[in-house]
Amino acid sequence: METFISALTIFVLAVFVGVFVIKRVPPLLHTPLMSGSNAISGITIVGAMISIATPSPLSTIFGFIAVVFATINVVGGFLVTNRMLGMFKKKE
């Protein structure tokens, strides 16, 4: 139970820090930062795949859910970055 409480505390603190950091990013910087978050989501996918390989069914389920959400984040980040870079191309 003590491990669960400490893990929950870290999770809640991470959520609060993430919300405050995201709220303070100006819109001009949001899209370039999306490219950086793709790398972080890639690391999340690797960790989730390791979690899927464990024999625990609960860990496998949460790992699969993490892979799905991180993949959505990576694909969305690449689409937003591609759209941003398209705005700087010369029009013919």
C-alpha positions, 0 to 999 in steps of 0.5 A: 500500500505504501508503494501505491501511495508514493506512486500515486503522489508522483503521478499527481505531482507530474500532472500538476507540473505538466498542466502548469508548464503547458499553460505557460507555453505561448502559442508561437512555441507550441508547434515546435515543442510538439516535435520535441514531445515526439521523442518523449512519446517514442521513449514512452512507447519503448517503456510500454512495450517492455511493460507488455512483455511482463507476465502480469496481465494487468501490466500487459493491459496498461502497457498496451493502452500506453502504446496506443496513446503514445502512438496517437501522440507521435502520429499527431505530433508528426502531422502538426509538425508537417503542417507547420513546415508546409507553411514555410514552403514557397508557393508556386 
